[in-house]
Amino acid sequence: NQVLEMFDHAYSNYMEHAYPADELMPLTCRGRVRGQEPSRGDVDDALGKFSLTLIDTLDTLVVLNKTKEFEEAVKKVIKDVNLDNDIVVSVFETNIRVLGGLLGGHSVAIMLKEKGEYMQWYNGELLHMAKELGYKLLPAFNTTSGLPYPRVNLKFGVRHPEARTGTETDTCTACAGTLILEFAALSRFTGTSIFEEYARKALDFIWEKRQRSSNLVGVTINIHTGDWVRKDSGVGAGIDSYYEYLLKAYVLLGDDSFLERFNTHYDAIMRYISQPPLLLDVHIHKPMLNARTWMDSLLAFFPGLQVLKGDIRPAIETHEMLYQVIKKHNFLPEAFTTDFRVHWAQHPLRPEFAESTYFLYKATGDPYYLEVGKTLIENLNKYARVPCGFAAMKDVRTGSHEDRMDSFFLAEMFKYLYLLFADKEDMIFDIEDYIFTTEAHLLPLWLSTTNQTISKKNITTEYTELDDSNFDWTCPNTQILFPNDPMFAQSIREPLKNVVDKSCPRGISRAEESLGSGPKPPLRARDFMASNPEHLEILKKMGVSLIHLKDGRVQLVQHAVQAASSLDAEDGLRFMQEMIELSSQQQKEQQLPPRAVQIVSHPFFGRVVLTAGPAQFGMDLSKHKAGTRGFVATIKPYNGCSEITNPEAVKEKIALMQRGQCMFAEKARNIQKAGAIGGIVIDDNEGSSSDTAPLFQMAGDGKNTDDITIPMLFLFNKEGNIILDAIREYEAVEVLLSDKAKDRATIFKGKMIPNYIIDSNLEMENMDQKLSENDSHKQNSEEATSASQDVGAISEEPEEGESSAVADTDSLSPAHVDGESVPVSHQDSHAPGRDEAALEPASTQGDNQPQEQQTETESNSKVNWDNKVQPMESILADWNEDIEAFEMMEKDEL
């Protein structure tokens, strides 16, 4: 019932405030129309002015037993949606969301019509639209390889200049490999074979281009040559649904070659990428070498896929690890490190974890997963629910919101949560008769025997001889497995209960014989102490040596040929990479994290949280956990650069002022003198937003600012206008300035507000108990760093037969932070990167020259190589390729 109420809240707000726009903007209560809002880059390629959210939600309405609403929605789609817009869209997103949405809608429409009560008028209109869209996507496949261009113009295809497309050279593996379900279903429904043929050709090409020795695929491929552009491999962003569609294509189409391919890849994934409970990216040509030290949230689908495969144990392990991360941060951060710190802090309400939770519950029948689902529901209501829907999290650490509610939230999240809790009698049809696409659209399994226009010749063995002996052609019967051992799942989860808080140790690995004392994991950069002789001995084994420079710094140099073995050389390379990341991360930690402005008055009640920039002066909100709470008042003069002329309106309130014309510190002194208890500076740059601009901290004026005792925060123009609009509509607006968004139960303790605001199922009499839980929970959530990679200087000067990587560190004596030994590392010289602003001295930095705080950086690495490198041992054979791959990884964006 709660899931239904939440769905109604999101769906009705989309229909009321956004339709026919593609998406709802839940903070500003309006539709997101492409071209009318600031560009968000590739994210906007999903928007095609075709009422995306409504199409994506069609079959969800039927799953949730809302057949009348479904009938109305189908009529709206048929009447209103135009697929012939002059607009460039992502082939991948349009396929899974729009084509998949139309086919899913058609699948359930014909099922309802057959049942005889609803949709009697339906005559395949959604299928006709799907076929029209299919033909609009086909021009993207006009390449020699058969891999599609990543983008297509709905009106003009890939002809340029009108099409503004067709010039791309690269696409992601998932983008080209996530077409077969929708395209084959379209062919089977219509009898037109061309769609399935094109999708199969793309899959065949990727399979042929896999790395033969590791059987892995990279993230990005050249659509013309088939060369791997990014040679790292994982199960997350860029590859995820390629693996998913191989297994599901076998289920839907019954073609053994798809299962053989999936099993071959799966064997490689479990051999190289899976380090239970972690799933870490590796290099396809050197699969024993990790490509990064963080994971992205999209891999949360993988436990669900493992359940379909029948491999339950690792599915339970990875799912439990992800759940522990969620309990620490309330949501799964977009990326997080191997020791479970935030790497990218946003969370766009992704449904993959809910998907895996549903599949694990269906496989195990373990009520534990119902508790997990309940936690997801409570967190969505507590932290993401806003008056106009549900808002994505801009930063899981502060609880601040982003003005977006993606279509997949309605298409997938509510579908999986409803199915998790639904009994058979809650469903009007048998969900087991359908397979889910990657967007959770329903395709009927009877398609496998309909219009089989493709010959089922097994082309897999043309490429490689496969050993069939290890492949399971059926899944284990979990109905037998779990009743026989009801503690099976719990026994797997139990060791992982504290893994996030304690930081997960990597499995026993390379240096098993290290120092003759039995198995030991490799030395991690964060644990290294230059004064520890055992650590120095391990460095020597890895071919890493220390050079003491004249200025007191210590330089680390790796000569791989001096390592004790090729495996030790790989560990050494990983250690050097970690050291560089650690240096960059520590530089970021010296900056202040973002703050939160939470609107707590009616009708917001703490549900709208805005990302704010901190000040280098005034009250430090991180040391005042309660924050500063008060009503807001606009000052006169609005710029705050002279004595305040309306002190009676400002006294005991939080002053709002405009940026510009004087120093931030001067504004703070003026409002403090007028009796204000805090201040919010609003950017005067029209349209600026924390969605599109990096946050920065307000610098002082070069003088002593100890006299400023009130908190000061900075809001970009868009976020500031949300408060100003609220004042215009409701007059009295109360806000809370804090280091992170507060639990609404904490804010409103002892005050009468509607129950559903605090939590849909939180009884008022249990408030105190809940508060104590929240307090202890929040102590575990103190996460303020993002491990962005920003490499200042690496220089390699390989001599004949050797290679070296150099990381400069400023005196490698450890700094002890929270009991952890961390080398203090500074770059020798550092030029600002493309997304980074040079910091001006505070004394010359006025209000219009803010000191920027970079929240996400692209790497600025410099690598120089001697072209006269001679052939080396096997570990050094592809050294240049390694460094290219590392550079590419450092520049990676999700």
N, C-alpha and C positions, 0 to 999 in steps of 0.2 A: 504493500500500500504506500509505503514511503517512496519507493522508486517511482510509482505511478504519479504521486503528487509532485515529485521533483521534475519528472518529465513534462508534466502539464505546465509547470512554472516556466521551464525553458522553451517549450514549443509554443505556448500561447504568447509569450513575449516576442519570439521571433515573428510569429504571424501578425501580431499587433503593431510592432514597432519597425520591423525590418522588411517583411515580404513586400514586393517581389525581389528585393536585393538578395545577394548571394549569402551573406552572413549577418548575424546580429552583432552590434557593438553594445555590450550590456552595461557599460558605465555611462555612456552618453545616450542610451536608449534610442538608437537609430540604426539603419541598415548600412552595411559596408558596401559601397559601390566603387568598383575599380575605376581609378582615374579621378575620383572626387576626394579620396583620402591620400595622405602622404604614402608614397610607395614603400612597401616592406620587402622589396626584392623578390626573390624566388617564391616566397610564401604566397604572393598574390597571383602566381600562375595558376592556382586552383580556381580562381574566380573568373567566370566567363559570361557574366550577366545572364545566367540561366537558372536563377533561383536555386542555387546549389543546395542549401540546407534542406529545402522542402523535398527535392528529389532524393537526397541522401537519406531522408527520414522515412520514406514511404513504407518499406516493409517493417520498420520498427513499430509503426502504428498497429500493424496486424499482430505482431508478436505480443504487443502489450494489450491485445484484445480491444483495440479502439477501431472497430470496423467502420463505424459511421464517419469518423474523422478521416479514415483512409479513403473512403469513397469520395468525400469532399476534396481531399488533397489531390487525388488522381484527376478529378475534373478540372481543378485549378491548373495542374501541370499541363494537361492537354490543351486547355484554353489559353494560358498565359505564356508558357515557356517558349522562347525563341532560341533555336540552336544555330542560327545563321548570322551571328554577330561578327563584325570585323574586329576581332580581338584575339591576341595570342595567348594560348593556354598550354599547360603542361599535358603532354600525351598521357603520362602515367596517372596524374591526379584525375584527369577527366575520365580516364578509363575506369579507375576503381570507384570513383565517387558518383559520376553522372551515368556512364554506361552501366556500371554495376547497379546503381540505384534504380534505373529504368527497368533493367532485367529482373532485379529483385522484386520490384513493384509488380511487374508482369507475372512473375512466378506465383506470388500470393493472390493476385487478382484472379487468375484462372482457377486457382484452388478454391477461392471463395465462390466464384461463379458456379463451379461444379457442385458445391455444397447446396446451392439453391436459394440462399436467403439474400445475399448481397451481390452487387456487381453484375446483375443480370443484363445490364445494358452494355457491358464492356465487350469490345470487339477487337482487342489486340492493339489499341491505340499506343500504349506505352512501348510495345515491341516495334511498331512502325517508327516511333521516335528514336528508339535505340538503333535501328538499322540505319536511319538517316545520320545519326551521330557516328556510327561505325564507319560509314563511307567518308565522313569528314576527317576521321583520324587516319584513314588509309594512306593519304599522300605522304605522311611522315615516314612510311616504310620504303620510300623510293631511294634506297641506298644499295650499293653493291653487296654489302654484307647481309642485308635483311634486318639489321638493327635499326629501330626507328629513330628519327630525329627526336630530341627531347621536347620540342615545342612545335605547335602547329597553329596556323591561323584558321579559325572556324569557318571563315568565309572564303579565304583565298588559298588554303592549303599551305604549301611551302614555296610557292612561287614568289620570288622577290622582284622588285622592291615592295609591291603591295602587301606581301605577306609579313614582312619584317621578321622572317625566320628562314631556316634552311642554310644558315651559315655556320651552325654549330658543328663541332667536330667530336665532342665527347658526350657520353651519357652514363648514368649510373647503372650498375648491374641490375638492381631492382627495377629501375625504370624500364629497361628493355625486357626483363624476365618476368614481369608481373602483368601479363596480358592474356595468358592462355585460358584461364577460367571464363572471363567475360567474353573473349572473342570466340572461343569454342562454343559457349552457350548460345551466343548470337547465331553462329552457324547452325547449330543443332535446332534451335527454335525456328529459324527461317528457311533452312535448307540451302542457304547460300554458303558454299564452302570456303570462299576466299578469306574470310576473317580468321578461321582456324588455321588455314595454311600459313598466313603471314605470321601469326603468333608462334606457330611451331618452328618456322624458319629462324626466327630470332632466338628461340630457346636452343635450337640445334647449334647455332653459331657460337653462343656463349659456352655451351658444353664442349665444343671442339677447341675453344680457346682457353679452357681451364689450364692451370699449371700442372703439367703431366706428372711430375714427381710427387707433388703434395696433394693433387686433386682438389685444390682450392681455387677460388676465383677472386679477382681484385674488386675494388669498389667502383672504379671508373674505367671505361673502355672507349677507345677511339672507334666511332661508328663506321669509319671508312676502311681502316686497316686492321682493326681487331687487336691492336696493341693495347696492353694494359697501361693506362695513364697513371692510375694510383694502384700500387701493388700491395697494399695492405688488405687484409681479409679478416672479417669477423662475422657476427650474426646480427649486427645492429644496423644503423642507418646506412643506406646505399646498397645493401645486399639482402636484408632481412626477408622480404616477401618473395625473392627469387627461390630460396629454399622452400618456403611455405607452398609456393605454387607447383613445384615439382611433385611434392607428396600429394597435394590436393588434386592435381591434374590426373594422377593415377587413380585416386578415389572416384573422381567424377567421370573420367573418360575410359578407365579400365585398361590403359596402355602400359604394359609391363616396362617399357623403356624408361618411362618417367620414374618408376619406383627404383629401377637399377641406378639411375643417375642420382636420385636422392640418397640412396643407401651409400653410394660411393662418396658423395660429398659429406654425408653424416659421419661416416667413419673417419674422414679427415678432420671434421670439426671436433669430434670427441678425442681424437689423437693429439691435436695441436692447440685448438682454441679453448677447449673446456679445461679449466683448472678449478674444479669444484671448490666452492660454489660460484667461482668467477667465470666469465667468458671474456677473454682478452684477445684483442686483435693481434695478428701476426703478419709477417711478410710471406707472400705466397711462394717465393723462391727460397726462403730460409724460414720455414715454419716453426723452428725452435726459437726464433728470435721475436720477442714481443715488440709490436709496433707502437704501442702507447701504454700509458699507465692509468687510463681511465676508461669507463664504459658509458655508453649512451642509453637513454631510457627506452629506445625502440627495441632493444634486445629482450624486453620484458615479455614479448610474445612467444619467445622460444620455449619456455616450459610447456606452454599449451601445445606447441607443435610436437614436442617430445612425448606428450601424452598421446597424441594421434599416432605417433610412431610406435608407442608402446614401451618407451624407455622411461619408467616412472621415477626411479631413484634420483637421477640427476635433475629431473624436472622439479621434484620436491625440494632439492637442495638450493637450486638457483632461485626458485620462487620464495623460499624462506629468507634468503639473503636480501632479496629485493623488498620483502615485507619489513625487515628490520630497518632498512634505509628509510622506508615510508614512515615507520613509527618514529624515527629520529627527526624527520623533516616535514611530516604531515603529507607530503606528496613526493613522488619520485622526481628528483631534479633531472633536468634534460641531460646532464652528464655528471658523473661522480667518480672519484678516484678509487683506486684499489683499496685504500684505507678509509673509504666511505665519507670523504669530505666532498663538499659541493665543488664541481668543476664549472658547469654552466647552471645558473641558479633558476632559470625559468621553468615553468611547467604548464604547457598549453592544454591541460585537462586530457591527457592522452589515455586511451582505454586499454592499452596492451596488457597491463597488469591485471585488470578486471577480467580480461579474456582468459588469461592463464589460470586465474582463480576459478573461473567457471569450469574449465576443462579438468582441472585437478579434482574439483568436487565431484564431477560426474564420474571420474575414474575411480576415486577412492571412497566416496560416500562419507568422508571424514567431516564431521560438523565443524572442525577447526576452520575450514574454508568459508563457512557461513559467518563465523566471527570476523574473518578477514574482510568479507564483503560488507559487513556491518560497519567496520572501521572506515572503509572507503566512503560509505554513505554519510557517516557522521562528519568526516573531514570535508567532504564537498559542501555539506550544509553549513558547517561552521566557518570555513575559510574562503570558499569560492562563491557562495550564494550572494547575489546582490539583487536589488529591487527589480531589475529588468532581465534577470536570467542568472547565468553562472559565468563568472569572469576568470579567465586564465590567470595563473600566478606569474607575475613578473619576476619575483624573487622569493623562493620558498623560505629563505632565512628571515626576511622581514615581514612576509605575508602580504606584500604589496601586489596590486592587481594590474592586469593589462587589459585594454579595451578590446577583447576578442573572445568569441565563442565559436570555435571551429565547427564545421558541419559534422565532423566525425564524432563529436561529443554526443550529439543526438542519434547518429547512425549506429554507434557501437556501444558507448558506455552504458546507456540505459537498457539496451538489448541484453547485454551480458549480465548486468546486475539483476534484471527481472528474471532471466532464465536461471540464474543462480538460486533464487529463492522460490521460483514457481514450482508447484506440484503439477502433475499431469492434468488434473482437472482445471487448472488455471489457464491451460492452453486450448485454443480452438482448433489446433491441428498438431500433427506429430512432427516435432522439430527434427527427429532422427531421419526424416525423409529428405532432408536438405543438407547441403554443405555450405559453410560460411566462406565467402571471399575474404580477402584481407581487410575489406571495409565492412565486414560482417553482413554482406548482402546474401540473400538466400537463393541458391540455385538447386533445382530438384535433381535428385540422383537418377531419376529415370532418363535424364538426357543421355546417359551412357549408351542406351540402346536405340537412340533416335537419330535418324539422318547421319549414319556413320559414313561420311563422304571421304574420310581420310583412311588410306590403307594402314593397317596396324603392323607394318613391317618394322622389325626391331632394328633401328638405325644406330642404337647405342654401341653395339659391338663392332660397328664399322670403325670406331675410333680407338677402341681399346679392348683387350681381352679381360673380361671381368671374372673374378673368382666369386661364384655364386654361393659358396658354402656358408659364408658368414651372414647372409641376408635372411632376415625374418620376413616371410611373406604374409604372416598374420601377426596380430598383436596378442600379447598374453591376456587371458581372461581375468580382468581385475576383480570381477565378482567372486572368483574363487580365491584370488590372492589375498584380498584384504579381510574377508571374514575369518580366514584361517589364522591370520596374524593381525589382529586389530591394532597392535602397537607398532606395525611396520612403519607407517608414515611418521608417527611421533618420534620413533627411534632415529630416523634420519634427520628430522628437524632439530632435535634437542641440542646437538653439539653446536648448532648455528645460532642459538638464542641470543648469545652475547657477542656474536662475532662483530657486529657493527660498532658497539661501544668499545670493544677491546682492540679493534682493527684486525683485519683478517690476515693470518699468516699465509704466505704462499706455500703450496704443497712442496714436499721434499723433492729436490731437483738436483741440479748439476753437481755441486761440490760435495758429493756423498762421502768422498774419501778425505774431505778437507781436514787437515791437521790430524788425521788418523783417529778422529774421535767419533766416527759414525756419521749418519746422515745429518746434513745441515743445509738449511736454505741459503741461497746466495745472499751476500752482504748487500743491504739496501743503502742508498745514499743518505737517507734520513737518519740511519743508525750509525753512520761512520764517525769515528773519533780519531783524529790524527795522533792522539797520545796513546792509543791502544795498540800495543805491539802485535796482538792477534789480528787486528784489522789491517795493519800494514803488511802482514804476511799474506793475508787473503788478496790484498791489492797486487802484491808481487806475483801471486799465482795467476791473476787475471791479466798480467802484462801492464798494470798501471803503476807508474812511479811518481814520486813527489819531487818537485824542484822548488827549492826555497829561493825566492827572488830578493833582490837587494832592498826593495821597498817594504819588505816584511810579509808580502803575500806569499801564498803557496800555489804553485801551478801543478795541476794533475795532467799527466800525459799518458796515453795508452799506446803501446807498441804491441799490436796483436801477435806478432811473430814471437814475442818473448813470453807469451802466455804458456802455462803448463800444458794446455790442450786446446783443441778448437772449441770445445764446450766452455772452457774457462774464458776464452777470448770473447765468446758471445756474452757471457756474464759481465765481462769488463765493459763491453760496448753498452750494455744495458745500464750498468752502473754510471757510466759517463753521461748517458742521456738523462738519467734521473737527477744527477748532480746539476745539470744545466736547468732542468725544470724547477728544481728546488730553489735555485738562485733566483729565477724569475718570480716564483711564487712568493719568496720572502720579500722581494721588492714590493709586490702588490700588497702584502700584509701591512706594510708601513703606512698605507693609505687608509683613510676612514671608510668604513662600509656605508652603504646607503641607509637612510632612515625612513620612517613611515609616518604619514599623516592619515589618521583614521577618523572618518566622519561618524560621530556617535549619536547625533540627535535624530529626531523623527524626520523622515521615515527610513533613515539609513541604518541606525542602530549598530554601527560598527561594521557594517557589511561592505562598505567601500573603503579601500585602502590605497593611498596614492604613494608612489615612490618619490622620495625627497632627497635632495643633496644635503650633506651636512655642512657645518661651518667649523673652521679651525679655532674658533673662539666661542666663548659663552658656555652654558651648561652642556656637559657631555652626557647625552641621553643614555649612553650605554652603561653609565654608572648610576643612573636614576631609573630603576626598573619600572617604577610606576608611570614615568613620563610626565608630561605637563598637559593638563586638560583644561579647556576653557572655551567660551564663546568667542567667535571671531568678530573683528570690527575693522572696517577700512579706515585708514588714517588720512588726515589732511595736513600738509600736502601729501598726495599719494606716493610721491617718490621718497618721502621720509628723509630728505636731505637738509631740512631745517627744523626749527622747533615745531612740535606738533601743536596744531591750533584747535584740535578737538580732544583734549586730554580726558574730558569727562566720558567720552564714548569709548576711549581706549583703556581706561583704568581697569585692572584686574581681567583684562581680556587678551586674546592673542591677536596681534596687529597684522593686518594684511597690507602689503605695500608693493609698489612696482620697482622692478630692477632699473638701474640707470642713474646717471648724473652725479653719483658720489660713491664713496667706498661703502661696502657692506657693513663694516664696523661702525661707521658714522650713523647709518640707519639704526643699527642696534642700540647705540647710545641714546639716540633721540627718542625711540619708543620706550626704552627702559626708564628714561627720565619722566615720561608721560604716565608711567605706572603700568605699562603692559607686562604681562607675565611670560610672553614669548612672541616670536615674530615669524612670519612666512613671507619670503620675497618671491614674487611672481614674475616670471620672465616676460619682458616686453616684446620679445621676438615672436610675432604672430605665427601661430601654427606649430611652434616648437613643442616637442614631446619626448618623453623618456623612451617612447617606442623607437624613435629614430635617431636620437642624439645620446652620446655618452654622458653619464652623470658626472657632475664635478662638485668639488667642495669649495665653499666660499672662503677666500683667503682673508687674512687680517690686513691692517693698513700699514704694517711695518713698525707700529708702536706697540707698547705693552697693552694687551687687551684684557688683563686680569680684572679690570673694572666692569667688564660685561659679564653678567651672571645669568641672564635669561637664555633659553635655547633659541637658536635661529636655524630655520630650514629653508631650502630653496626648491620651488616647484617650477617646472617648465610651463609654458603658456597653456597647453591643453589641459594639464592636470589642475592648474590654478583656476581655469575657467569652470571646472566642475564645481569647485567651492563657490565661485562668484555666482554661477547659475543657481546653486542651492540657496544662496542668500536672497537672490531676487525672488525665488519661489516661496521660501519658507521663513525668511527674515532672520529668525534666531537659529544659527547653525553652530553646533558645538563640535570641536575636534579634539583629538588626542595626539600629541606629538610624542613619539617614542622611538626606541631603537628598532623595534619590530612590532608588527600588529599584535594586539592583545586578544586573547580569547574573550568572546563576548560575555561568557559567564563571569569572567573576572571584572569586566567593565561595569556590568549591571548588577553586581551582587547587591542584594537588598532592595533593588528597585523593581517596580512592576512594569514589565514589558511583555509583549506577546510571547508565549512559549516557543513558537516555531522559530523566533528570531535567535534564541539561544541555541536550540537544537530541536529537531523534529521529535526526538524521543527522550528529551532530557526533562525529568520531573523536577519541579522547583524544590521539592523537599530533599532531593539528592544533590542539591547544588554544592553544599560544603564538601561533600565527599568528592564530587567531580573537580572542585577547585584544587583540592590537595593533589589529585591525580595529575591535573594539568600542570601544576607547579613543578612536580617532579619530572613530568614529561618534558617541560620546557627547559629544564636544566640540561637535559640531554640534547637540546636542539641549538645550543650556542655555537652556531657555525657561521663564521664570518669571512672565510677565504674562498677564493675561486682559483683553482690551480691552472690558470691560463699559462700557456707557454710563450715565453718571450726571451729568445736567446740573444745575448749581446754579442759574444764573440766566440767562435769556435775556429780554430785554425788547425788544419792537418797538413803536415809537411812530410809525406811518406818518402823515405829513402828507398833504395832498391830493396824490394822484398819485404817492406814493412809499412805499416800504417799507424798513424797516431791521431788521437782526438784530444784536444786541449781544453780544459775548463779552468779559468782563473778563479781562485777563491781568495777572499780577503781574510788571511789568517784562519786556517782550518780548525782552530781551537773551537770546540763546540759551544753553542749557546744552549742553556738548559731551559726548555720551555715545557711546562706541564710534565716534567719528568722525562721528556724525550730529548735525546741528544741530536741536535740539528746543526750541520755545518753552516756557518755564516758565509754567504757567498755573494760577491758583488762583481759586476762586469767591469773590465778594465776601462773600456770606453764604450759609450752607448749612444748611438744616434737614434732619435725618435723614429718609431715605425710609422707606417702609413696611417694607422688609426690612432696615433698617439700624439698628444700635444706636448711640446716642450714646456717645462715649468719655468715661469719667470720668477725672479726674486720677489718675495712678498712685498717689499717696499715699493716696487714699481708696478705692482699688480692692482689695478683698479677694479671697479665693479664690472666693467665691460671686458675685463681680461681674467675670467675665472680660472682658478687652478683646477685643471681637469682631473677627474678621477676616472681612469680607464677601467671599465667593467669587464670587457672582453677584448683581448688583444690578438692581433695576428702576429705571428712570429716574425722576427727580424733577424734571421740568422745569416751569417756570412761564412761560406765554406770555400776554401781555396785548395786546389789540388794540383800536384805536380803531374804533368802529362806523361812523364817518363816512368810511370810505375811498371815494374816488370811482373810477369806471371808469378802467382803466389800459391800457397797451399789452398785446399778447397775452401776453407773458411774465409779466405781473402779474395776468392775468385770474382765475386760480384761486389767488391767493396764500394766502388763508385755508385752502384745501384742502390746499395744500402743507404748511403748518405742522401742520395736523391729522394729515396723513400722517406727518410726521416724529415727532410726539409718539407716534403709534401704533407706529411702528417702534422708538422707543426703549424702549417698554414691552413690546416683543415677547419672547415666550419660545418656544423651539422646540416 
